[in-house]
Amino acid sequence: QVLLVESGGGLVQAGDSLRLSCAASGRPSSSYMVAWFRQAPGKEREFVAALRWSGGSTYYEDSVKGRFTISRDNAKNTVYLQMSSLKPEDTADYYCAAARASSTSYYTLPSWYDYWGQGTQVTVSS
């Protein structure tokens, strides 16, 4: 069992930066994949970025490539999402998720993930 707790959300202006954190209760196994999803009001949850715990390969949704960076701190069992050049369309609740197995085919699907955090709200004003 892995408990995920997100933090770092808030209200920012367009063009600002923000860093989200996802602290895991235990060290993810080397087979794990950790991801960030987001869900705007009235919309489905969508993939943002993912990281394979073993090897550190990263994956991004097209609209955030070059603006967002997913990274990890092994010593702190924490995954980060550094967001820059934020846009109003980035406004959403952001969720951290962990899957017990990595996949290069299914990592964008919420159903692939076994554990979820409670979410943190990000609001970008224009």
N, C-alpha and C positions, 0 to 999 in steps of 0.2 A: 504494500500500500504506500502510495506517495501522496503527500499533502502539498498542494501548491498555493502559495499566497502571493498575489500581485500587489504592487504598490507603484506610486509615481505618477498617477494620472492627475489631471487638473485642467484648468482653463488657461489657454494661451492664445496669442494672436497669430494670424497667418504669417508664415515665415519663421516662426520661433522653433526652438528645439525642445524636446522632452525626452527623458529616459525612463522607461518602465522597467521594473524589476520583478522577477518571479523567483521566490525562494522555495526550494524543495525541502521537505522534512527529512529526507534521506538522500544519500547520493544515488542518482539514477544509475542503473546498470549500464554497462558499455553498449548494450543493444538498444538503448532508448533513443527515441527521437522526441525532441521538445519543440513546441511551436507556439506561435502567437496567432490568434484569430481575432476578428473584430465583428461587432454587430451593431449596425446603426438602427435607429427606431424604424420599425416597419419593414426591415430588411432581414434577409437570412444571414446567418453567421458565415463569414468568409475568411479564407486563409490569408495570412499576411506574410509570415516568414517561418522557417523551420531550421533546426540544427540537429545534426546527428551527433549524439554524445561521443561516439567513438569516431575519431578522425576529424570531427568538427566541420564537416561539409555543411554548407548553408544553401538555402533555397528561398526565393522571394517571389511574391506576387508582382506582376509586371508594373503596376501603378506605384509601387513603393521602391522599386529598384533604383539605387543611387541616392535614395533619401533615407531609408531605414537600414539599420544594421543589427543583426541578431548576434549575440556573443554569450560566452559563459565564463563563470569564475568557478573552477573546480573546487577550490578551497572553501568557497562559501556555498557550494551547491546552488548557485544562483544563475539564472539566465536573464539577459538584459535585451531590451529593444530600444536602441537609440534612434530617435526619430528627429529628423531635421527638415527644414523647408516645409513645415506643416501647412496643410491646406484645409479649408473648411470641410471638404469632403472626407477628410480623415477623422472627422468627429464620429465617435462610436464608443461603445464599451469594448475594452480590450481584454481578452482572456488568454491565459497561459494554459497549455495542455501538454500532456506527456503520454507517449505511447510506449508500450513495453517492447515493441519491435519497430525497427526502422523499415521504411519502404520508399523506394523512389517512384512508386506508382500511385500510392494512396495518401501520401503525406498531406495533400491539400484537403482531404475529406475529414470533417469533424468526427465522423463515425469511426475513424481509424484510431482515435485517441481514447485512452483508458481513464485518464485522470484530468480533472479540470480545476482551475482556480475559480474564485468567486467573481472575478472581473474588476477592472478599474476604469473609470470614466475619463475619456479624453474629449475635450471640447475645444475646437479651434474657431475663433471668431475672425470674421473678415475685416 
